[in-house]
Amino acid sequence: MTLGWWLGPTARGRGYGRESLEAVLATLHAIGFLAIEIGTSLDNVRARRQIEAVGAVLVEDDIAHLLPNGTTVRGRWYRHDHPLAGTLSPP
């Protein structure tokens, strides 16, 4: 599972990004996804802090990533594992 999200400018700086990320990760893990990949651009420091704060680990750094609109950005990719990933089997 790969996750991408966006938070509107009026909601930024209020903790909603981390809160929503935690909720989405918990929901995805609850329905059976053991590992979730999360990417962001290198210059998106706020997103990187949110991703790291929820326990995701860096798996790839400074790689080219093609966005759906055809733009290529330099990105950083993380993985968030289910807390019981070592003891569960995929559905």
ABEGO torsion letter per residue (X at the ends): XBBBBBBBAAABGAGAAAAAAAAAAAAAAAAGBABBBBBBBAABAAAAAAAAAAGBBBABBGBBBBBAAGBBBBBBBBBBBBAAAAABBBX
